[in-house]
Amino acid sequence: MPPSLPDLHSLLEARHHDPFSWLGRHPQPDGSVIVRALRPDTARIEIAEASAPMRRLGDTDLFEWRGPARSVPVHYRLRAIAGSGQVHEAYDPYCFGPQLDEAAIAAFNGGHHNAAHRILGAHPWQVDGIAGVCFAVWAPNAERVSVVGDFNRWDGRCHPMRVRGSTGVWELFIPGLGEVLYKYEIRNRHSGALRLKTDPFAREHEVRPATAARFRETEPFPWQDAAWLERRRSRDWLHEPLSIYEMHFGSWRRNPDGSSLSYRQAADQLVPYVLEQGFTHVEFLPLTEYPLDESWGYQAVGYFAPTSRYGRPDDLRYLIDACHRAGLGVILDWVPGHFPRDGHGLADFDGSPLFEYGDPQKGSQPDWGTLVFNFDRHEVRSFLLSSARFWLEEFHVDGLRVDAVASMLYLDYSRKPGEWSPNIHGGNENLEAVHFLRELNTMTHRDFPGTVTIAEESTAWPGVSRPVETGGLGFSMKWNMGWMHDTLKYLAMDPVHRKHHHDLLTFGPLYAFSENFVLPLSHDEVVHLKGSLLAKMPGDDWQRFANLRLAYLFQWTYPGRKLLFMGGELAQPWEWNSREALAWHLLDDPRHGGMQRLVRDLNGLHAGLPALHRLDFDGRGFQWLRWDDADDSTLSFLRRADDELAVVALNFTPVPRPGFRLGVPQPGEWREVLNSDSRFYGGSDLGNAGALQAEPVPCMHQPWSVVVTLPPLAGLVLAPAGQVARQLRSSA
């Protein structure tokens, strides 16, 4: 029988919730079949196998054929003839049954499908040998969802999707598609409002400002990093050196025409540079697709797509593969805490709050004008867990640095009284976000051994980097924001005032081992009118450079892993500008070139002296020699790992300290293995060449001591001569 009048109207107006109930092939009780097709802007349609023209119903775009069932196979082709005479022949999408596995959909709905990207999104697909693309999207509050794209004139009437019961998942297999641009047209079931949305699970997007998803079938990437991945599985990240070069991809270097490097160009330029500088890892500010350049990637819309600004997904794989083959790890900034309000993105996805909290007190992040993921919703947790797995699995990244964790943990984050509501226990903790973060870290450490998760968490939340089974959040490491703030605040002071604020440097070890800390001098410290690291330093030019060299030596010898944002090694004198390349010409100046050499040598020292890294997270690896010399603004401490030793002395005034007696734990010959005042780094070259013989003079609670010249605004690192010789032989 023909469609009822209400059904006919809803089909023609693209409102029908179940288009498969009328479109496609429908066997009848008398042994015949009815075939229906909705084809806007089509003059005639034929069923190719039956050479049978279909009858137009009235003056509508709905066509129908009725005849013997044997005349039309289960999967048949439609031959559409446009008014211009152009012919298009393809299998009818509405003669195929449901494609997605019910158990997989149930797992997604239940919040425990951490590989949902394998079913949702657009995938190359075959049904009975017929190739095409299977599209699937979650939109539970939709009346109708259609796939629209450059293959159907972006017309939502052409390819309405099938809804899978009450799951909220819509799917459609479209045979014969190749590379296409596409979106989803979503009609809300309550308001009737239309949304044109980019696929949340898309693997590739158009280059901004265009916003469509792109589907194209590709061959598996020929990874060559198997040896790296095998070593990573047994990597002891708790005790091995870790030094991170943080970078914004688009402004590290630029081509002569001002354009950004591509992923493949970076493989040739970035990898050797970072290795030459001695870093163990490069960390990219978010490369998940994002619409606004000025957000630096921290307002993502494509949680499964690398930004197309710098190339295709396989180009990024090429870069990561090159890093791994060269022995360089890759960490990716990942932002599960919030997302932007852009109309084509996740916001108000099916005409209602879906990915975000519906409660505006929880669903809006005032600091950034963004929306907050609804961590209480099972499908949102599946979405985010799948995104994390995607980057670890599909792109082989070695770690995720999770941005703005504090904004996820606290209901009152950046909110005034009255702008937030307590949890069920009356507290300010976002309990479902805590649950999600524990799930994330459990999955990562279980399924990807040797990878790390790093939290940017700025509060005193306990156990951020402690195991989930002991009540922690389960991160591998946490940024030490307290160390960063205190150190930069102290160094920004005129040296004459530093003695009154000595505790800014001495307080840190009281909590330095409560977490597995990373010491960050990150991009956040060189933007938004904060000035560059060099510009923060007081005094004349000589003093500013000396202060910065001293800051780096303190960072690299203090307990914790190291992170430096690009340009820091150049002593760039102005703020980072994401629209310009770093000022590489500065290296022609010996002061800037010297800073670069210092960072390189500090990385070499950090990796080469086990005392400086092996017990970074263990209080046994650090001991004050003298912490209370506020009047002269000096600090002296010991780093150790088993029998390996390093002694550090720092002078935070521009006054040289000749005859400075420094306690050491053992007799014999000691060597000055690094002096930040060396002429090779642009310093005045005041130091201690040659050997230093320990004397049996107790000092700083040590049985032995050496007498050194402590340079102005500089630091020294000493090590036993025999230990230095062994390390030189092992590195030769």
C-alpha positions as CSV (number, residue, x, y, z in Angstrom):
1,M,0.0,0.0,0.0
2,P,1.2,3.6,-0.6
3,P,2.5,5.6,2.3
4,S,-0.2,7.2,4.5
5,L,-0.6,11.0,4.0
6,P,1.2,11.9,7.3
7,D,4.1,9.5,6.5
8,L,4.3,10.9,2.9
9,H,4.5,14.5,4.2
10,S,7.2,13.6,6.8
11,L,9.2,11.8,4.2
12,L,9.0,14.6,1.7
13,E,9.8,17.2,4.4
14,A,12.7,15.2,5.8
15,R,11.1,14.7,9.2
16,H,10.5,11.0,9.1
17,H,12.1,9.2,12.1
18,D,12.3,5.8,10.3
19,P,12.8,6.3,6.6
20,F,13.7,2.6,6.2
21,S,10.1,1.7,7.0
22,W,9.0,3.1,3.6
23,L,12.1,3.4,1.5
24,G,13.9,0.4,0.0
25,R,12.6,-3.1,-0.9
26,H,9.5,-4.4,0.9
27,P,8.2,-7.9,0.2
28,Q,4.4,-8.2,0.2
29,P,2.2,-11.1,1.3
30,D,1.2,-11.9,-2.2
31,G,4.9,-12.6,-3.3
32,S,5.4,-9.3,-4.9
33,V,7.8,-6.5,-3.7
34,I,7.4,-2.7,-3.5
35,V,10.5,-0.6,-4.0
36,R,10.4,3.0,-3.1
37,A,13.1,5.7,-3.5
38,L,13.1,9.4,-2.5
39,R,15.2,11.3,-5.1
40,P,14.9,15.1,-5.2
41,D,15.7,16.8,-8.5
42,T,15.5,13.5,-10.5
43,A,13.4,13.2,-13.6
44,R,13.3,9.4,-13.8
45,I,14.4,6.3,-11.9
46,E,14.8,2.8,-13.0
47,I,15.6,-0.4,-11.2
48,A,18.7,-1.5,-13.1
49,E,18.4,-5.2,-12.6
50,A,14.7,-5.3,-13.7
51,S,15.1,-2.6,-16.4
52,A,11.9,-1.4,-14.8
53,P,11.0,2.3,-14.5
54,M,9.6,3.5,-11.2
55,R,6.4,5.5,-11.0
56,R,6.5,9.0,-9.6
57,L,3.9,9.5,-6.9
58,G,2.0,12.6,-7.9
59,D,4.2,15.6,-8.2
60,T,6.5,14.5,-5.3
61,D,10.1,13.3,-5.3
62,L,9.0,9.8,-4.2
63,F,9.1,7.0,-6.7
64,E,7.6,3.5,-6.4
65,W,7.7,0.2,-8.3
66,R,5.7,-3.0,-7.6
67,G,6.3,-6.3,-9.3
68,P,7.4,-9.9,-8.8
69,A,10.0,-10.4,-6.0
70,R,12.2,-12.5,-8.3
71,S,12.7,-9.4,-10.6
72,V,14.5,-7.4,-7.9
73,P,17.4,-8.9,-5.9
74,V,17.9,-8.1,-2.3
75,H,20.6,-5.6,-3.2
76,Y,19.6,-3.7,-6.3
77,R,20.9,-0.7,-8.2
78,L,18.9,2.4,-9.0
79,R,19.6,4.2,-12.3
80,A,18.6,7.9,-11.8
81,I,18.3,10.2,-14.8
82,A,18.4,13.9,-14.1
83,G,16.5,16.5,-16.1
84,S,19.7,17.3,-17.9
85,G,20.0,13.7,-19.0
86,Q,22.9,12.9,-16.7
87,V,22.7,9.3,-15.5
88,H,23.8,8.1,-12.1
89,E,23.7,4.4,-11.2
90,A,24.4,3.0,-7.7
91,Y,23.1,0.5,-5.2
92,D,20.2,1.8,-3.1
93,P,21.3,2.5,0.5
94,Y,17.8,1.5,1.7
95,C,18.1,-2.1,0.5
96,F,20.7,-2.9,3.2
97,G,20.0,-4.0,6.8
98,P,21.4,-2.6,10.0
99,Q,25.2,-2.7,10.1
100,L,26.4,-1.9,13.6
101,D,26.9,-4.6,16.2
102,E,24.3,-4.3,18.9
103,A,26.7,-5.2,21.7
104,A,29.1,-2.5,20.6
105,I,26.3,0.1,20.6
106,A,25.3,-1.1,24.1
107,A,28.9,-0.8,25.3
108,F,29.0,2.8,24.0
109,N,25.7,3.6,25.7
110,G,27.0,2.0,28.9
111,G,30.1,4.2,29.0
112,H,32.6,1.4,28.8
113,H,33.4,1.3,25.1
114,N,36.8,2.9,24.9
115,A,37.2,2.2,21.1
116,A,33.9,3.7,19.9
117,H,35.8,5.3,17.0
118,R,35.8,1.9,15.4
119,I,32.0,1.9,15.0
120,L,30.9,5.6,15.0
121,G,32.1,8.1,12.4
122,A,32.6,7.2,8.7
123,H,34.3,3.9,7.8
124,P,35.1,2.0,4.6
125,W,32.6,-0.8,4.6
126,Q,31.6,-3.9,2.6
127,V,28.2,-5.7,2.5
128,D,28.1,-8.9,0.4
129,G,31.1,-7.7,-1.6
130,I,29.5,-4.3,-2.2
131,A,31.9,-1.5,-1.1
132,G,30.9,1.9,0.3
133,V,31.0,4.0,3.5
134,C,29.1,3.3,6.7
135,F,28.2,6.5,8.6
136,A,27.2,6.4,12.3
137,V,26.5,9.2,14.8
138,W,25.0,9.6,18.2
139,A,22.1,12.0,18.4
140,P,19.4,10.7,20.8
141,N,17.2,13.9,20.7
142,A,16.9,13.9,16.9
143,E,13.7,13.4,14.9
144,R,15.8,12.8,11.8
145,V,19.5,12.7,10.9
146,S,20.8,12.8,7.3
147,V,24.3,12.4,5.8
148,V,24.9,15.4,3.6
149,G,27.9,16.2,1.5
150,D,29.3,17.1,-1.8
151,F,28.0,13.9,-3.2
152,N,24.3,14.8,-2.6
153,R,24.3,18.6,-3.0
154,W,24.2,18.9,0.9
155,D,20.5,18.0,0.7
156,G,19.2,16.4,3.8
157,R,16.3,14.8,1.9
158,C,18.6,12.5,0.0
159,H,20.2,10.3,2.7
160,P,18.2,10.1,5.9
161,M,19.7,7.6,8.4
162,R,18.4,4.6,10.3
163,V,18.0,5.0,14.1
164,R,19.0,2.0,16.2
165,G,16.0,1.7,18.5
166,S,16.3,3.8,21.7
167,T,20.1,3.9,21.6
168,G,20.3,7.3,20.0
169,V,22.7,5.9,17.4
170,W,21.9,6.6,13.7
171,E,23.6,4.7,10.9
172,L,23.6,4.6,7.1
173,F,25.6,2.5,4.6
174,I,26.0,4.3,1.4
175,P,27.4,2.1,-1.4
176,G,29.8,3.4,-4.0
177,L,31.2,6.4,-2.2
178,G,34.9,7.4,-2.4
179,E,36.5,10.5,-1.1
180,V,33.8,12.9,0.1
181,L,33.2,15.9,2.2
182,Y,30.3,15.4,4.6
183,K,28.4,16.6,7.7
184,Y,25.2,15.5,9.5
185,E,22.0,17.4,9.2
186,I,20.1,16.9,12.5
187,R,16.5,17.9,13.1
188,N,15.6,18.1,16.8
189,R,12.5,16.1,17.7
190,H,11.1,18.8,20.1
191,S,11.8,22.1,18.3
192,G,12.2,21.0,14.7
193,A,15.4,23.1,14.6
194,L,18.0,22.0,12.1
195,R,21.7,21.6,13.0
196,L,24.4,21.1,10.4
197,K,27.2,19.3,12.4
198,T,30.7,18.0,11.7
199,D,31.1,14.4,12.6
200,P,32.4,14.1,16.2
201,F,34.3,11.0,15.2
202,A,35.7,12.3,11.9
203,R,39.3,11.3,11.1
204,E,40.0,14.4,9.0
205,H,38.6,17.9,8.6
206,E,38.8,20.5,5.9
207,V,41.4,23.2,6.4
208,R,39.9,26.0,8.4
209,P,37.8,28.2,7.9
210,A,35.9,25.4,6.1
211,T,34.3,23.0,8.6
212,A,33.2,19.8,6.8
213,A,34.6,16.4,7.7
214,R,36.5,14.6,5.0
215,F,36.3,10.8,4.4
216,R,38.9,9.1,2.3
217,E,40.0,5.5,2.4
218,T,43.7,5.0,3.0
219,E,46.1,2.2,3.1
220,P,47.5,1.2,6.6
221,F,50.4,3.4,7.5
222,P,53.8,1.6,7.1
223,W,55.1,2.2,10.6
224,Q,58.8,1.5,11.2
225,D,58.9,2.1,14.9
226,A,58.4,-1.4,16.2
227,A,61.7,-1.4,18.0
228,W,60.8,1.8,19.8
229,L,57.4,0.5,20.9
230,E,58.9,-2.7,22.1
231,R,61.5,-0.8,24.2
232,R,58.7,1.5,25.5
233,R,56.8,-1.5,26.9
234,S,59.5,-2.1,29.4
235,R,60.6,1.5,29.9
236,D,61.0,2.5,33.5
237,W,59.7,6.1,33.2
238,L,59.8,6.5,37.0
239,H,63.6,6.3,37.0
240,E,64.8,7.1,33.5
241,P,65.6,10.7,32.4
242,L,62.7,12.7,31.0
243,S,63.2,16.2,29.5
244,I,60.4,17.7,27.4
245,Y,60.6,20.3,24.6
246,E,57.1,21.8,24.5
247,M,56.2,23.4,21.2
248,H,53.4,25.1,19.3
249,F,53.7,23.5,15.9
250,G,52.7,26.5,13.8
251,S,55.2,28.9,15.2
252,W,58.4,27.0,15.8
253,R,59.8,27.6,12.4
254,R,58.2,28.9,9.2
255,N,58.8,28.7,5.5
256,P,60.3,31.6,3.6
257,D,56.8,32.6,2.4
258,G,55.6,32.8,6.0
259,S,53.6,29.6,6.0
260,S,53.9,27.0,8.7
261,L,56.0,23.9,8.3
262,S,54.1,20.8,7.3
263,Y,54.2,17.6,9.4
264,R,56.6,16.1,6.9
265,Q,58.9,19.2,6.9
266,A,59.0,19.0,10.6
267,A,60.3,15.4,10.4
268,D,63.3,16.7,8.6
269,Q,63.9,19.9,10.7
270,L,62.4,19.4,14.2
271,V,63.6,15.9,15.0
272,P,67.3,16.5,14.6
273,Y,67.1,19.8,16.4
274,V,65.4,18.4,19.4
275,L,67.7,15.5,19.6
276,E,70.8,17.8,19.2
277,Q,69.4,19.8,22.2
278,G,69.3,16.6,24.2
279,F,65.6,16.5,25.0
280,T,64.1,13.0,25.4
281,H,60.5,14.0,24.3
282,V,58.8,16.6,22.2
283,E,55.4,17.8,23.5
284,F,53.0,19.3,21.0
285,L,50.3,21.8,22.0
286,P,47.0,20.2,20.9
287,L,47.0,19.0,17.4
288,T,43.4,17.8,17.6
289,E,41.4,19.8,15.0
290,Y,40.4,23.2,16.2
291,P,38.7,26.2,14.5
292,L,40.4,29.2,16.0
293,D,44.2,29.7,15.5
294,E,44.4,31.9,18.6
295,S,43.2,29.1,20.9
296,W,46.5,27.2,20.1
297,G,44.5,24.0,19.9
298,Y,43.0,24.2,23.4
299,Q,39.5,24.6,22.0
300,A,39.1,21.4,20.0
301,V,36.2,20.2,17.8
302,G,37.9,17.2,16.2
303,Y,38.8,14.7,19.0
304,F,39.8,12.0,16.4
305,A,41.3,14.2,13.7
306,P,44.8,15.9,13.6
307,T,44.5,19.4,12.4
308,S,44.6,19.7,8.7
309,R,46.6,23.0,8.9
310,Y,49.8,21.0,8.6
311,G,48.9,18.1,6.4
312,R,47.0,14.8,6.3
313,P,46.7,12.3,9.2
314,D,49.4,10.1,7.6
315,D,51.7,13.1,7.5
316,L,51.5,13.3,11.3
317,R,52.1,9.6,11.5
318,Y,55.2,10.1,9.4
319,L,56.5,12.7,11.8
320,I,55.8,10.6,14.9
321,D,57.4,7.6,13.2
322,A,60.5,9.7,12.4
323,C,60.7,10.8,16.1
324,H,60.5,7.2,17.3
325,R,63.1,5.9,14.8
326,A,65.4,8.6,16.0
327,G,64.8,7.8,19.6
328,L,62.6,10.7,20.5
329,G,59.3,10.4,22.4
330,V,56.1,12.2,21.5
331,I,53.6,13.7,24.0
332,L,50.4,15.2,22.9
333,D,48.4,17.8,24.8
334,W,44.8,16.6,25.1
335,V,41.9,18.6,26.3
336,P,38.9,16.6,27.8
337,G,38.0,19.4,30.1
338,H,36.1,21.7,27.8
339,F,35.2,22.5,24.1
340,P,34.2,25.5,22.1
341,R,30.7,26.7,21.2
342,D,31.3,26.8,17.5
343,G,28.1,25.9,15.6
344,H,29.5,23.1,13.6
345,G,31.1,21.4,16.6
346,L,29.9,19.5,19.7
347,A,27.8,22.3,21.3
348,D,24.1,21.7,21.4
349,F,24.8,18.8,19.0
350,D,21.3,17.4,18.4
351,G,19.5,20.6,19.4
352,S,19.9,19.9,23.1
353,P,22.8,19.8,25.5
354,L,24.4,16.4,24.7
355,F,28.1,16.4,25.1
356,E,27.9,19.3,27.6
357,Y,26.1,19.4,31.0
358,G,22.5,20.7,30.7
359,D,22.9,22.5,34.0
360,P,24.4,25.9,33.0
361,Q,26.2,26.1,36.3
362,K,28.1,23.0,35.4
363,G,28.0,23.2,31.6
364,S,29.8,26.5,31.1
365,Q,33.5,27.3,31.8
366,P,33.7,31.0,32.5
367,D,37.4,31.3,32.1
368,W,37.4,30.4,28.5
369,G,33.8,30.9,27.4
370,T,33.6,27.2,26.6
371,L,31.4,24.3,27.5
372,V,32.1,21.5,29.9
373,F,31.8,17.8,29.0
374,N,29.0,16.0,30.8
375,F,31.2,13.4,32.6
376,D,28.0,11.9,34.1
377,R,26.8,10.8,30.7
378,H,27.9,7.3,29.7
379,E,28.3,8.0,26.1
380,V,30.4,11.1,26.7
381,R,32.8,9.0,28.8
382,S,32.9,6.5,25.9
383,F,33.7,9.3,23.5
384,L,36.5,10.7,25.5
385,L,38.1,7.4,26.5
386,S,38.0,6.4,22.8
387,S,39.7,9.7,21.9
388,A,42.5,9.0,24.3
389,R,42.9,5.4,23.0
390,F,42.8,6.7,19.4
391,W,45.9,8.9,19.8
392,L,47.8,6.2,21.7
393,E,46.8,3.4,19.4
394,E,46.4,5.0,15.9
395,F,49.2,7.6,16.2
396,H,51.6,5.8,18.6
397,V,52.0,8.8,20.9
398,D,54.0,8.1,24.0
399,G,51.9,10.1,26.4
400,L,49.0,12.5,26.9
401,R,49.4,15.7,28.9
402,V,45.9,16.5,30.1
403,D,45.1,20.2,30.2
404,A,43.3,22.1,32.9
405,V,42.6,19.1,35.2
406,A,41.7,21.4,38.1
407,S,38.8,22.8,36.1
408,M,37.5,19.3,35.8
409,L,37.9,18.3,39.4
410,Y,36.2,21.3,41.1
411,L,32.6,22.3,40.7
412,D,33.4,25.8,41.9
413,Y,36.5,26.3,39.6
414,S,36.5,30.0,38.7
415,R,32.9,30.3,39.9
416,K,31.6,32.7,42.5
417,P,29.3,31.7,45.4
418,G,25.9,31.1,44.0
419,E,27.3,30.1,40.6
420,W,27.8,26.4,41.5
421,S,26.0,23.7,43.4
422,P,27.6,21.1,45.7
423,N,27.8,17.4,45.0
424,I,25.6,14.8,46.7
425,H,28.0,14.8,49.7
426,G,27.9,18.6,50.0
427,G,31.4,19.1,48.6
428,N,32.9,21.0,45.7
429,E,34.4,17.9,43.9
430,N,33.0,16.9,40.5
431,L,32.7,13.2,41.4
432,E,31.9,12.0,37.9
433,A,35.0,13.8,36.5
434,V,37.1,12.1,39.2
435,H,35.6,8.7,38.0
436,F,36.4,9.5,34.4
437,L,40.0,10.5,35.1
438,R,40.6,7.3,37.0
439,E,39.1,5.3,34.1
440,L,41.3,7.2,31.7
441,N,44.5,6.5,33.6
442,T,43.6,2.9,34.3
443,M,43.0,2.2,30.6
444,T,46.2,4.0,29.5
445,H,48.5,2.2,31.9
446,R,46.8,-1.2,31.4
447,D,46.6,-1.1,27.6
448,F,49.6,1.0,26.6
449,P,52.5,0.0,29.0
450,G,55.4,2.5,29.0
451,T,53.2,5.5,28.0
452,V,52.6,8.3,30.4
453,T,49.8,10.6,31.4
454,I,50.7,14.0,32.8
455,A,48.2,16.3,34.6
456,E,48.3,20.1,34.5
457,E,46.8,20.4,37.9
458,S,47.3,23.6,39.9
459,T,45.8,22.8,43.3
460,A,46.7,20.6,46.3
461,W,44.3,17.8,45.2
462,P,45.9,14.7,46.9
463,G,47.2,11.8,45.0
464,V,47.0,13.1,41.4
465,S,50.0,10.9,40.4
466,R,49.2,8.1,42.8
467,P,47.7,4.7,41.7
468,V,44.0,4.4,41.4
469,E,43.9,1.4,43.6
470,T,45.3,3.5,46.5
471,G,42.8,6.2,46.0
472,G,44.8,8.4,43.6
473,L,43.8,9.7,40.2
474,G,46.3,7.5,38.5
475,F,48.3,10.0,36.5
476,S,52.0,9.2,35.8
477,M,53.1,12.7,36.7
478,K,51.8,16.2,37.6
479,W,53.0,19.7,36.7
480,N,54.6,21.3,39.7
481,M,53.0,24.7,39.4
482,G,54.1,25.7,42.9
483,W,57.7,25.3,42.0
484,M,57.2,27.3,38.8
485,H,55.4,30.2,40.5
486,D,57.8,30.4,43.4
487,T,60.9,30.2,41.3
488,L,59.8,32.8,38.8
489,K,58.6,35.1,41.5
490,Y,61.9,34.9,43.3
491,L,64.0,35.3,40.2
492,A,62.0,38.4,39.1
493,M,63.2,40.2,42.3
494,D,66.2,42.4,42.4
495,P,69.0,40.3,44.0
496,V,69.2,42.8,46.9
497,H,65.7,41.8,48.0
498,R,66.1,38.1,47.5
499,K,67.4,37.4,51.0
500,H,64.0,38.4,52.4
501,H,62.2,35.8,50.3
502,H,64.6,32.9,50.5
503,D,61.7,30.6,51.6
504,L,60.3,30.8,48.1
505,L,63.1,28.4,47.0
506,T,63.5,26.4,50.2
507,F,59.8,25.6,50.8
508,G,59.5,23.3,47.7
509,P,61.3,20.2,48.9
510,L,58.8,19.9,51.7
511,Y,56.2,18.7,49.2
512,A,58.5,17.8,46.2
513,F,58.0,14.1,46.7
514,S,54.3,14.1,47.5
515,E,53.7,13.7,43.7
516,N,55.7,12.6,40.6
517,F,56.4,16.2,39.5
518,V,57.3,17.8,36.2
519,L,59.0,21.2,36.5
520,P,57.3,23.3,33.8
521,L,58.6,26.5,32.2
522,S,55.8,26.3,29.7
523,H,54.0,28.4,27.1
524,D,51.7,29.8,29.8
525,E,54.6,31.7,31.3
526,V,55.5,33.7,28.1
527,V,52.1,34.9,26.9
528,H,49.3,37.3,27.9
529,L,51.6,40.2,28.8
530,K,53.8,38.1,31.1
531,G,56.9,38.7,29.0
532,S,59.5,36.2,28.0
533,L,61.5,34.3,30.6
534,L,64.5,36.6,29.8
535,A,62.3,39.7,30.2
536,K,61.2,38.5,33.7
537,M,64.8,38.7,34.9
538,P,66.0,41.9,36.7
539,G,69.1,43.9,36.1
540,D,71.1,44.9,33.1
541,D,71.6,42.7,30.1
542,W,74.5,40.7,31.6
543,Q,72.5,40.1,34.8
544,R,69.3,39.1,32.9
545,F,71.2,36.5,30.9
546,A,73.0,35.3,34.0
547,N,69.8,35.0,36.0
548,L,68.2,33.0,33.2
549,R,71.1,30.6,33.0
550,L,70.9,30.2,36.8
551,A,67.2,29.5,36.5
552,Y,67.8,26.7,34.0
553,L,70.6,25.2,36.1
554,F,68.3,25.2,39.2
555,Q,65.5,23.6,37.1
556,W,67.6,20.9,35.7
557,T,69.2,19.9,39.1
558,Y,66.1,20.2,41.2
559,P,64.0,17.0,41.8
560,G,61.5,16.5,39.0
561,R,61.3,16.0,35.3
562,K,62.0,18.9,33.0
563,L,59.8,20.9,30.6
564,L,60.8,24.0,28.6
565,F,58.7,25.8,26.0
566,M,60.3,26.4,22.6
567,G,62.2,29.7,22.5
568,G,63.3,29.4,26.1
569,E,66.6,27.8,24.8
570,L,67.1,30.9,22.6
571,A,66.5,33.4,25.5
572,Q,63.9,35.0,23.3
573,P,63.6,38.6,24.7
574,W,59.9,39.1,23.8
575,E,56.7,37.2,24.4
576,W,55.8,34.2,22.2
577,N,53.7,35.2,19.3
578,S,51.8,32.2,17.8
579,R,51.6,33.9,14.4
580,E,55.4,34.3,14.0
581,A,58.3,31.9,14.0
582,L,60.8,31.9,16.8
583,A,63.6,34.5,16.5
584,W,66.2,32.1,15.2
585,H,68.5,35.0,14.1
586,L,69.2,35.6,17.8
587,L,71.6,32.7,17.7
588,D,74.1,35.0,15.9
589,D,74.5,36.8,19.3
590,P,76.9,34.8,21.6
591,R,74.6,35.4,24.6
592,H,71.7,33.7,22.9
593,G,73.8,31.0,21.3
594,G,75.4,30.4,24.7
595,M,71.9,29.9,26.3
596,Q,71.1,27.3,23.6
597,R,74.4,25.5,24.4
598,L,73.6,25.6,28.1
599,V,70.2,23.9,27.6
600,R,71.9,21.3,25.5
601,D,74.6,20.6,28.1
602,L,72.0,20.6,30.9
603,N,70.1,17.9,29.1
604,G,73.2,15.9,28.6
605,L,74.1,16.3,32.3
606,H,70.6,15.3,33.4
607,A,70.7,12.1,31.3
608,G,74.4,11.4,32.0
609,L,74.4,11.7,35.8
610,P,72.0,9.2,37.3
611,A,72.0,11.2,40.5
612,L,70.2,14.0,38.6
613,H,67.3,11.8,37.5
614,R,67.0,8.3,38.9
615,L,65.4,9.4,42.2
616,D,63.5,12.5,41.0
617,F,60.4,11.2,42.7
618,D,62.0,9.8,45.8
619,G,63.1,11.9,48.8
620,R,66.2,9.7,49.1
621,G,67.5,11.4,46.0
622,F,67.7,14.9,47.5
623,Q,69.4,16.3,50.6
624,W,70.0,19.9,51.6
625,L,73.6,20.8,52.3
626,R,72.8,24.4,53.2
627,W,69.3,25.9,52.8
628,D,69.4,28.7,55.3
629,D,72.0,31.0,53.8
630,A,69.4,33.7,53.2
631,D,71.9,36.6,53.8
632,D,74.1,35.6,50.9
633,S,71.3,34.1,48.9
634,T,73.0,30.8,48.2
635,L,71.6,27.3,48.1
636,S,73.6,24.0,48.2
637,F,72.2,20.5,47.9
638,L,73.1,17.0,47.2
639,R,71.5,14.7,44.6
640,R,72.1,11.0,44.8
641,A,71.1,7.7,43.3
642,D,72.6,4.7,45.0
643,D,76.4,5.3,44.8
644,E,76.0,8.1,42.2
645,L,76.5,11.6,43.5
646,A,76.2,15.2,42.4
647,V,76.6,18.4,44.5
648,V,75.0,21.6,43.4
649,A,75.8,25.1,44.6
650,L,73.8,28.2,43.5
651,N,74.5,31.9,44.0
652,F,71.5,34.2,43.5
653,T,73.4,37.5,43.9
654,P,75.8,39.2,41.5
655,V,78.6,39.0,44.1
656,P,81.3,36.4,43.5
657,R,81.9,34.0,46.4
658,P,85.6,33.0,46.3
659,G,86.7,30.6,49.0
660,F,83.2,29.1,49.3
661,R,83.5,25.9,51.3
662,L,81.1,23.3,50.1
663,G,80.4,20.1,52.0
664,V,80.8,16.8,50.1
665,P,79.9,13.2,51.3
666,Q,83.1,11.5,50.3
667,P,86.9,12.0,49.9
668,G,88.9,12.2,46.8
669,E,88.9,14.3,43.7
670,W,85.8,16.2,42.6
671,R,85.2,17.7,39.2
672,E,83.2,20.8,38.2
673,V,81.0,19.2,35.5
674,L,79.0,22.3,34.7
675,N,79.3,26.0,35.5
676,S,76.5,28.3,34.2
677,D,79.0,31.2,34.2
678,S,81.2,29.5,31.6
679,R,82.3,31.6,28.7
680,F,80.8,28.9,26.4
681,Y,77.4,30.0,27.7
682,G,78.0,33.7,27.6
683,G,79.2,34.0,31.2
684,S,82.2,35.7,32.8
685,D,84.1,32.4,33.0
686,L,84.7,32.6,36.8
687,G,85.0,29.0,38.1
688,N,87.0,26.1,39.1
689,A,89.0,24.5,36.3
690,G,90.7,21.2,37.0
691,A,90.3,19.0,40.0
692,L,89.1,19.9,43.4
693,Q,90.5,17.8,46.2
694,A,88.2,17.0,49.1
695,E,89.6,18.0,52.5
696,P,88.8,16.3,55.8
697,V,87.1,19.4,57.0
698,P,83.5,18.9,58.1
699,C,81.1,21.3,56.5
700,M,77.3,21.4,55.9
701,H,76.9,18.2,58.0
702,Q,79.3,16.4,55.6
703,P,82.6,14.8,56.7
704,W,84.5,16.3,53.8
705,S,84.5,19.6,51.9
706,V,86.0,21.4,48.9
707,V,86.7,25.1,48.5
708,V,85.3,26.6,45.3
709,T,84.8,29.9,43.7
710,L,81.1,30.4,43.4
711,P,80.5,32.7,40.4
712,P,77.9,35.6,40.5
713,L,74.4,34.8,39.5
714,A,75.5,31.3,38.6
715,G,75.5,27.7,39.8
716,L,78.0,24.8,39.8
717,V,77.5,21.1,39.6
718,L,80.3,18.9,41.0
719,A,80.7,15.1,40.8
720,P,83.4,12.7,42.0
721,A,86.1,12.4,39.4
722,G,86.0,8.6,39.2
723,Q,82.2,8.7,38.5
724,V,82.7,11.3,35.8
725,A,85.4,9.1,34.2
726,R,83.1,6.1,34.2
727,Q,80.3,8.0,32.6
728,L,82.6,9.4,29.9
729,R,83.7,5.9,29.1
730,S,80.1,4.6,29.0
731,S,79.0,7.4,26.6
732,A,82.0,7.0,24.3
